Amino acid sequence: MFASFIFPSLLGFALLLSGMKVMETSLQQWAGQKLANWVARSTATPLRGFAVGTIASALLQSSTAVTVLTIGFVNAGWLTLPRSFGIILGTNVGTCLTTELMSFQLHRYGAPLLALGAIGWLITFIRNEMRNSSATPRWGMTFRYVSVAVGGFGLLLIGFKLLQGMGPALRENSVFESLMRHTDENLLWGILGGAALTTLVHSSAAVIAMCMGLAATGAISPEAGIAIVLGANIGTCFTGLVASLGGGPGGRFVALSQLTLNVGGALLFYPMIGILHAMAAYLAPDDPSAQIAHAQTIFNVACSLLALPIAYLPMWRSLNPRNP
């Protein structure tokens, strides 16, 4: 049993998560201080903060990275709480990019993209390290970071394809079938499982991508996958909460605001999982994998737009921490 699907499933998830982390790290290195300065300058209003949070999370492929960055800015006095609130709302939308891209059935191009990324990195290695160019400006570093990000995306797609291949074996396993039957009967188990798994791996996108791969083969139902999406949105708050512990009250307020918003959104949409599925099925009638991705996007956009007016309430004036 282990050889038939447990080991390949773990390997596929590890490849998927590794590819996502490679993308995140390379894009953070590429953006670096430029992104930090841009975030600080471009958030004059909560609405602009929402746009910045969306774009930054899409660029970095990590809402957690942007959340931690925002907490640091608030603790340093560079951002007010209303602006940070807008950024947090935007991160929930920007993080949908990866899963939406995966819904386009790009997994067949995983190996070519991984090879393309490796070739790009090798070119910059030859031009820099092998020519001992440490005393001169390093050539093509932007090209290197983008190449590594492309390779990471290819690795992610390979893991996604491997997870899809495990679907038929999982459907024939009595333990997994029983677990999914209980989840379908009570979708709350999906929310709790999604939150716990995301807390462990620190990546909601990786957990949702895993669900998409299983749903594509019928191993889990789209409704169960959507419940896991709601839970993953809660689990992704854990890293921000930990990062806020060593800072000031402003940073803790940002982390708790994100947790409150994501828990509130899950509670609001839990009774409407069927409606979310119906809307997603309308956009992708015959693709359960894409239905989960679209449901995530609809959920996050709706929650963020519903909460955005809160950032304009007068109460924020008394909550803003003083600049150090």
C-alpha positions as a Markdown table, in Angstrom:
| # | Residue | x | y | z |
|---|---|---|---|---|
| 1 | Met | 0.0 | 0.0 | 0.0 |
| 2 | Phe | 2.8 | 2.4 | 0.9 |
| 3 | Ala | 4.6 | 1.9 | -2.4 |
| 4 | Ser | 1.4 | 2.2 | -4.4 |
| 5 | Phe | 0.3 | 5.7 | -3.4 |
| 6 | Ile | 1.5 | 7.0 | 0.0 |
| 7 | Phe | 5.1 | 7.5 | -0.9 |
| 8 | Pro | 4.3 | 9.0 | -4.4 |
| 9 | Ser | 1.7 | 11.3 | -2.8 |
| 10 | Leu | 4.2 | 12.5 | -0.2 |
| 11 | Leu | 6.8 | 13.0 | -3.0 |
| 12 | Gly | 4.3 | 14.9 | -5.2 |
| 13 | Phe | 3.4 | 17.2 | -2.3 |
| 14 | Ala | 7.1 | 17.7 | -1.4 |
| 15 | Leu | 7.9 | 18.7 | -5.0 |
| 16 | Leu | 4.9 | 21.0 | -5.2 |
| 17 | Leu | 5.8 | 22.7 | -1.9 |
| 18 | Ser | 9.5 | 22.9 | -2.9 |
| 19 | Gly | 8.7 | 24.5 | -6.2 |
| 20 | Met | 6.5 | 27.0 | -4.5 |
| 21 | Lys | 9.2 | 27.9 | -2.0 |
| 22 | Val | 11.8 | 28.2 | -4.8 |
| 23 | Met | 9.6 | 30.6 | -6.6 |
| 24 | Glu | 8.9 | 32.6 | -3.5 |
| 25 | Thr | 12.6 | 32.9 | -2.5 |
| 26 | Ser | 13.8 | 33.8 | -6.0 |
| 27 | Leu | 11.1 | 36.4 | -6.5 |
| 28 | Gln | 11.8 | 37.9 | -3.1 |
| 29 | Gln | 15.5 | 38.2 | -3.9 |
| 30 | Trp | 14.7 | 39.8 | -7.2 |
| 31 | Ala | 12.2 | 42.3 | -5.7 |
| 32 | Gly | 14.2 | 42.9 | -2.5 |
| 33 | Gln | 14.3 | 46.4 | -1.1 |
| 34 | Lys | 12.6 | 47.9 | -4.2 |
| 35 | Leu | 9.4 | 46.1 | -3.3 |
| 36 | Ala | 9.6 | 47.3 | 0.3 |
| 37 | Asn | 10.1 | 50.9 | -0.7 |
| 38 | Trp | 7.3 | 50.7 | -3.3 |
| 39 | Val | 4.9 | 49.3 | -0.7 |
| 40 | Ala | 5.7 | 52.0 | 1.8 |
| 41 | Arg | 5.3 | 54.8 | -0.8 |
| 42 | Ser | 2.2 | 53.4 | -2.7 |
| 43 | Thr | -0.3 | 52.9 | 0.1 |
| 44 | Ala | -1.6 | 56.4 | 0.7 |
| 45 | Thr | -5.2 | 55.1 | 1.1 |
| 46 | Pro | -6.6 | 51.7 | 2.1 |
| 47 | Leu | -7.8 | 51.2 | -1.5 |
| 48 | Arg | -4.3 | 51.7 | -2.8 |
| 49 | Gly | -3.1 | 49.4 | 0.0 |
| 50 | Phe | -5.5 | 46.8 | -1.3 |
| 51 | Ala | -4.1 | 47.1 | -4.8 |
| 52 | Val | -0.5 | 47.0 | -3.6 |
| 53 | Gly | -1.2 | 43.9 | -1.4 |
| 54 | Thr | -2.8 | 42.1 | -4.4 |
| 55 | Ile | 0.1 | 42.9 | -6.8 |
| 56 | Ala | 2.8 | 42.2 | -4.3 |
| 57 | Ser | 1.3 | 38.8 | -3.3 |
| 58 | Ala | 0.9 | 37.9 | -6.9 |
| 59 | Leu | 4.6 | 38.9 | -7.7 |
| 60 | Leu | 6.1 | 37.1 | -4.7 |
| 61 | Gln | 3.7 | 34.1 | -4.9 |
| 62 | Ser | 3.3 | 34.4 | -1.1 |
| 63 | Ser | 0.7 | 36.2 | 0.9 |
| 64 | Thr | 2.6 | 35.2 | 4.1 |
| 65 | Ala | 5.7 | 37.1 | 2.9 |
| 66 | Val | 3.7 | 40.3 | 2.2 |
| 67 | Thr | 1.9 | 39.9 | 5.6 |
| 68 | Val | 5.2 | 39.6 | 7.5 |
| 69 | Leu | 6.6 | 42.6 | 5.5 |
| 70 | Thr | 3.5 | 44.6 | 6.4 |
| 71 | Ile | 3.8 | 43.8 | 10.1 |
| 72 | Gly | 7.4 | 45.0 | 10.0 |
| 73 | Phe | 6.3 | 48.3 | 8.3 |
| 74 | Val | 3.6 | 48.9 | 10.9 |
| 75 | Asn | 6.0 | 48.2 | 13.8 |
| 76 | Ala | 8.5 | 50.7 | 12.2 |
| 77 | Gly | 5.8 | 53.3 | 11.9 |
| 78 | Trp | 6.0 | 53.5 | 8.1 |
| 79 | Leu | 2.4 | 52.3 | 7.6 |
| 80 | Thr | -0.8 | 53.3 | 9.4 |
| 81 | Leu | -3.3 | 50.6 | 10.4 |
| 82 | Pro | -5.9 | 51.5 | 7.8 |
| 83 | Arg | -3.3 | 51.2 | 5.0 |
| 84 | Ser | -2.0 | 47.9 | 6.4 |
| 85 | Phe | -5.6 | 46.6 | 6.7 |
| 86 | Gly | -6.0 | 47.3 | 2.9 |
| 87 | Ile | -2.8 | 45.4 | 2.2 |
| 88 | Ile | -3.9 | 42.4 | 4.2 |
| 89 | Leu | -7.1 | 42.3 | 2.2 |
| 90 | Gly | -5.2 | 42.5 | -1.0 |
| 91 | Thr | -2.9 | 39.6 | -0.1 |
| 92 | Asn | -5.9 | 37.2 | 0.0 |
| 93 | Val | -6.7 | 38.1 | -3.6 |
| 94 | Gly | -3.1 | 38.1 | -4.9 |
| 95 | Thr | -2.4 | 34.6 | -3.6 |
| 96 | Cys | -5.0 | 33.2 | -6.0 |
| 97 | Leu | -2.8 | 33.7 | -9.0 |
| 98 | Thr | -0.8 | 30.4 | -8.6 |
| 99 | Thr | -3.9 | 28.2 | -8.3 |
| 100 | Glu | -5.6 | 30.0 | -11.2 |
| 101 | Leu | -2.6 | 29.4 | -13.4 |
| 102 | Met | -2.6 | 25.7 | -12.4 |
| 103 | Ser | -6.3 | 25.5 | -13.4 |
| 104 | Phe | -5.2 | 26.0 | -17.0 |
| 105 | Gln | -3.8 | 22.4 | -17.2 |
| 106 | Leu | -0.2 | 23.6 | -17.4 |
| 107 | His | 1.2 | 20.5 | -15.7 |
| 108 | Arg | 2.1 | 18.9 | -19.0 |
| 109 | Tyr | 4.8 | 21.7 | -19.3 |
| 110 | Gly | 6.4 | 21.1 | -15.9 |
| 111 | Ala | 9.5 | 19.3 | -17.1 |
| 112 | Pro | 10.2 | 21.8 | -20.0 |
| 113 | Leu | 9.8 | 24.8 | -17.6 |
| 114 | Leu | 12.1 | 23.2 | -15.1 |
| 115 | Ala | 14.7 | 22.6 | -17.8 |
| 116 | Leu | 14.3 | 26.1 | -19.1 |
| 117 | Gly | 14.8 | 27.5 | -15.6 |
| 118 | Ala | 17.9 | 25.4 | -15.2 |
| 119 | Ile | 19.4 | 26.6 | -18.5 |
| 120 | Gly | 18.8 | 30.2 | -17.6 |
| 121 | Trp | 20.5 | 29.8 | -14.2 |
| 122 | Leu | 23.4 | 27.9 | -15.9 |
| 123 | Ile | 23.9 | 30.8 | -18.4 |
| 124 | Thr | 24.2 | 33.4 | -15.5 |
| 125 | Phe | 26.5 | 31.0 | -13.6 |
| 126 | Ile | 28.9 | 30.7 | -16.6 |
| 127 | Arg | 28.8 | 34.5 | -17.1 |
| 128 | Asn | 29.5 | 35.3 | -13.4 |
| 129 | Glu | 31.0 | 32.7 | -11.2 |
| 130 | Met | 33.0 | 30.8 | -13.8 |
| 131 | Arg | 34.5 | 34.0 | -15.1 |
| 132 | Asn | 35.3 | 35.2 | -11.5 |
| 133 | Ser | 33.4 | 38.4 | -12.0 |
| 134 | Ser | 33.0 | 39.2 | -8.3 |
| 135 | Ala | 35.0 | 42.5 | -8.8 |
| 136 | Thr | 32.6 | 43.6 | -11.6 |
| 137 | Pro | 28.8 | 44.1 | -11.6 |
| 138 | Arg | 27.2 | 40.7 | -11.8 |
| 139 | Trp | 25.6 | 40.1 | -15.2 |
| 140 | Gly | 21.9 | 39.3 | -15.6 |
| 141 | Met | 20.9 | 38.8 | -12.0 |
| 142 | Thr | 17.3 | 39.7 | -12.9 |
| 143 | Phe | 17.4 | 37.0 | -15.6 |
| 144 | Arg | 18.8 | 34.6 | -13.0 |
| 145 | Tyr | 16.0 | 35.2 | -10.5 |
| 146 | Val | 13.3 | 34.9 | -13.1 |
| 147 | Ser | 14.9 | 31.7 | -14.5 |
| 148 | Val | 14.9 | 30.2 | -11.0 |
| 149 | Ala | 11.3 | 31.2 | -10.5 |
| 150 | Val | 10.3 | 29.6 | -13.8 |
| 151 | Gly | 12.2 | 26.4 | -12.8 |
| 152 | Gly | 10.4 | 26.5 | -9.4 |
| 153 | Phe | 7.0 | 26.8 | -11.2 |
| 154 | Gly | 8.0 | 23.8 | -13.4 |
| 155 | Leu | 8.9 | 21.8 | -10.3 |
| 156 | Leu | 5.5 | 22.8 | -8.8 |
| 157 | Leu | 3.7 | 21.5 | -11.9 |
| 158 | Ile | 5.6 | 18.2 | -11.8 |
| 159 | Gly | 4.5 | 17.7 | -8.2 |
| 160 | Phe | 0.9 | 18.6 | -9.2 |
| 161 | Lys | 1.0 | 16.0 | -12.0 |
| 162 | Leu | 2.3 | 13.4 | -9.6 |
| 163 | Leu | -0.5 | 14.1 | -7.2 |
| 164 | Gln | -3.1 | 13.8 | -10.0 |
| 165 | Gly | -1.7 | 10.4 | -10.8 |
| 166 | Met | -2.4 | 9.2 | -7.2 |
| 167 | Gly | -6.1 | 9.9 | -7.5 |
| 168 | Pro | -7.3 | 6.5 | -8.8 |
| 169 | Ala | -5.3 | 4.6 | -6.1 |
| 170 | Leu | -6.6 | 6.9 | -3.4 |
| 171 | Arg | -10.2 | 6.3 | -4.5 |
| 172 | Glu | -9.7 | 2.5 | -4.2 |
| 173 | Asn | -8.4 | 2.9 | -0.6 |
| 174 | Ser | -11.0 | 2.2 | 2.0 |
| 175 | Val | -9.6 | 4.4 | 4.7 |
| 176 | Phe | -9.3 | 7.4 | 2.4 |
| 177 | Glu | -12.8 | 6.7 | 0.9 |
| 178 | Ser | -14.2 | 6.6 | 4.5 |
| 179 | Leu | -12.5 | 9.9 | 5.4 |
| 180 | Met | -13.8 | 11.7 | 2.3 |
| 181 | Arg | -17.3 | 10.3 | 2.9 |
| 182 | His | -17.2 | 11.8 | 6.4 |
| 183 | Thr | -15.9 | 15.1 | 5.0 |
| 184 | Asp | -18.7 | 15.2 | 2.4 |
| 185 | Glu | -21.3 | 14.6 | 5.2 |
| 186 | Asn | -19.8 | 17.3 | 7.4 |
| 187 | Leu | -17.7 | 19.9 | 5.5 |
| 188 | Leu | -16.5 | 21.3 | 8.8 |
| 189 | Trp | -13.9 | 18.5 | 8.8 |
| 190 | Gly | -12.5 | 19.9 | 5.5 |
| 191 | Ile | -12.1 | 23.3 | 7.0 |
| 192 | Leu | -10.4 | 22.0 | 10.1 |
| 193 | Gly | -8.1 | 19.8 | 8.0 |
| 194 | Gly | -7.3 | 22.6 | 5.6 |
| 195 | Ala | -6.4 | 24.9 | 8.5 |
| 196 | Ala | -4.2 | 22.3 | 10.2 |
| 197 | Leu | -2.3 | 21.3 | 7.1 |
| 198 | Thr | -1.7 | 24.9 | 6.0 |
| 199 | Thr | -0.4 | 25.7 | 9.5 |
| 200 | Leu | 2.1 | 22.8 | 9.2 |
| 201 | Val | 3.4 | 23.6 | 5.7 |
| 202 | His | 3.0 | 27.4 | 5.8 |
| 203 | Ser | 1.5 | 27.6 | 2.3 |
| 204 | Ser | -2.2 | 27.8 | 1.6 |
| 205 | Ala | -1.5 | 27.7 | -2.2 |
| 206 | Ala | 0.3 | 24.3 | -1.8 |
| 207 | Val | -2.6 | 22.8 | 0.1 |
| 208 | Ile | -5.1 | 24.1 | -2.3 |
| 209 | Ala | -3.1 | 22.9 | -5.3 |
| 210 | Met | -3.0 | 19.4 | -3.7 |
| 211 | Cys | -6.8 | 19.4 | -3.4 |
| 212 | Met | -7.0 | 20.5 | -7.1 |
| 213 | Gly | -4.9 | 17.6 | -8.1 |
| 214 | Leu | -7.0 | 15.1 | -6.2 |
| 215 | Ala | -10.3 | 16.6 | -7.3 |
| 216 | Ala | -9.2 | 16.3 | -11.0 |
| 217 | Thr | -9.3 | 12.5 | -10.6 |
| 218 | Gly | -12.4 | 12.4 | -8.5 |
| 219 | Ala | -10.5 | 11.4 | -5.3 |
| 220 | Ile | -12.3 | 14.3 | -3.4 |
| 221 | Ser | -15.4 | 16.2 | -4.3 |
| 222 | Pro | -15.3 | 19.9 | -5.3 |
| 223 | Glu | -17.3 | 20.8 | -2.2 |
| 224 | Ala | -14.8 | 19.1 | 0.1 |
| 225 | Gly | -12.0 | 20.9 | -1.8 |
| 226 | Ile | -13.8 | 24.3 | -1.3 |
| 227 | Ala | -14.1 | 23.5 | 2.4 |
| 228 | Ile | -10.4 | 22.9 | 2.6 |
| 229 | Val | -9.9 | 26.2 | 0.8 |
| 230 | Leu | -11.8 | 28.0 | 3.6 |
| 231 | Gly | -9.7 | 26.2 | 6.2 |
| 232 | Ala | -6.4 | 27.0 | 4.3 |
| 233 | Asn | -7.3 | 30.7 | 4.5 |
| 234 | Ile | -7.4 | 30.4 | 8.3 |
| 235 | Gly | -4.2 | 28.3 | 8.5 |
| 236 | Thr | -2.2 | 30.8 | 6.5 |
| 237 | Cys | -2.5 | 33.3 | 9.4 |
| 238 | Phe | -0.3 | 31.3 | 11.7 |
| 239 | Thr | 3.1 | 32.6 | 10.3 |
| 240 | Gly | 1.9 | 36.2 | 10.6 |
| 241 | Leu | 0.8 | 35.6 | 14.2 |
| 242 | Val | 4.2 | 34.2 | 15.1 |
| 243 | Ala | 6.0 | 37.0 | 13.3 |
| 244 | Ser | 4.0 | 39.6 | 15.3 |
| 245 | Leu | 4.9 | 38.3 | 18.7 |
| 246 | Gly | 8.3 | 40.0 | 18.9 |
| 247 | Gly | 7.1 | 43.4 | 17.7 |
| 248 | Gly | 4.8 | 46.2 | 18.9 |
| 249 | Pro | 1.1 | 46.4 | 19.3 |
| 250 | Gly | 0.6 | 47.6 | 15.7 |
| 251 | Gly | 2.1 | 44.5 | 14.3 |
| 252 | Arg | 0.0 | 42.3 | 16.6 |
| 253 | Phe | -3.1 | 44.2 | 15.5 |
| 254 | Val | -2.3 | 43.5 | 11.9 |
| 255 | Ala | -1.9 | 39.8 | 12.5 |
| 256 | Leu | -5.0 | 39.5 | 14.6 |
| 257 | Ser | -6.9 | 41.5 | 12.0 |
| 258 | Gln | -5.9 | 39.0 | 9.3 |
| 259 | Leu | -7.0 | 36.1 | 11.5 |
| 260 | Thr | -10.3 | 37.8 | 12.4 |
| 261 | Leu | -11.0 | 38.5 | 8.7 |
| 262 | Asn | -10.2 | 35.0 | 7.5 |
| 263 | Val | -12.1 | 33.2 | 10.3 |
| 264 | Gly | -15.0 | 35.6 | 9.7 |
| 265 | Gly | -15.0 | 34.9 | 6.0 |
| 266 | Ala | -14.9 | 31.1 | 6.5 |
| 267 | Leu | -17.8 | 31.3 | 8.9 |
| 268 | Leu | -19.8 | 33.6 | 6.5 |
| 269 | Phe | -19.3 | 31.3 | 3.5 |
| 270 | Tyr | -19.4 | 27.9 | 5.2 |
| 271 | Pro | -23.2 | 27.7 | 4.7 |
| 272 | Met | -22.8 | 28.9 | 1.1 |
| 273 | Ile | -20.2 | 26.3 | 0.0 |
| 274 | Gly | -22.9 | 24.9 | -2.4 |
| 275 | Ile | -23.4 | 28.4 | -3.9 |
| 276 | Leu | -19.6 | 28.8 | -4.3 |
| 277 | His | -19.4 | 25.5 | -6.1 |
| 278 | Ala | -22.3 | 26.4 | -8.4 |
| 279 | Met | -20.7 | 29.7 | -9.4 |
| 280 | Ala | -17.3 | 28.0 | -10.0 |
| 281 | Ala | -19.0 | 25.2 | -11.9 |
| 282 | Tyr | -20.7 | 27.7 | -14.1 |
| 283 | Leu | -17.2 | 29.1 | -15.0 |
| 284 | Ala | -15.6 | 25.6 | -15.5 |
| 285 | Pro | -18.5 | 23.1 | -16.0 |
| 286 | Asp | -16.4 | 19.9 | -16.5 |
| 287 | Asp | -13.2 | 20.7 | -14.6 |
| 288 | Pro | -13.4 | 20.0 | -10.8 |
| 289 | Ser | -9.8 | 21.2 | -10.4 |
| 290 | Ala | -10.5 | 24.6 | -12.0 |
| 291 | Gln | -13.8 | 24.8 | -9.9 |
| 292 | Ile | -11.7 | 24.8 | -6.7 |
| 293 | Ala | -9.4 | 27.5 | -8.0 |
| 294 | His | -12.3 | 29.7 | -9.2 |
| 295 | Ala | -14.1 | 29.1 | -5.9 |
| 296 | Gln | -11.0 | 30.3 | -4.0 |
| 297 | Thr | -10.8 | 33.5 | -6.1 |
| 298 | Ile | -14.5 | 34.2 | -5.8 |
| 299 | Phe | -14.4 | 33.7 | -2.0 |
| 300 | Asn | -11.3 | 35.9 | -1.5 |
| 301 | Val | -12.4 | 38.7 | -3.7 |
| 302 | Ala | -15.9 | 38.8 | -2.1 |
| 303 | Cys | -14.5 | 38.7 | 1.4 |
| 304 | Ser | -12.0 | 41.4 | 0.7 |
| 305 | Leu | -14.5 | 43.8 | -1.0 |
| 306 | Leu | -17.0 | 43.3 | 1.8 |
| 307 | Ala | -14.4 | 44.2 | 4.4 |
| 308 | Leu | -12.6 | 47.0 | 2.6 |
| 309 | Pro | -15.1 | 49.7 | 3.7 |
| 310 | Ile | -14.1 | 48.9 | 7.3 |
| 311 | Ala | -10.7 | 50.5 | 6.7 |
| 312 | Tyr | -12.4 | 53.9 | 6.2 |
| 313 | Leu | -14.2 | 54.0 | 9.5 |
| 314 | Pro | -13.3 | 56.8 | 11.9 |
| 315 | Met | -12.3 | 54.4 | 14.6 |
| 316 | Trp | -8.9 | 53.9 | 13.0 |
| 317 | Arg | -7.7 | 57.4 | 14.1 |
| 318 | Ser | -7.6 | 56.3 | 17.7 |
| 319 | Leu | -6.0 | 53.0 | 16.9 |
| 320 | Asn | -3.0 | 54.2 | 14.9 |
| 321 | Pro | 0.2 | 53.6 | 16.8 |
| 322 | Arg | 2.6 | 56.6 | 17.1 |
| 323 | Asn | 5.6 | 56.6 | 14.9 |
| 324 | Pro | 8.8 | 55.8 | 16.8 |
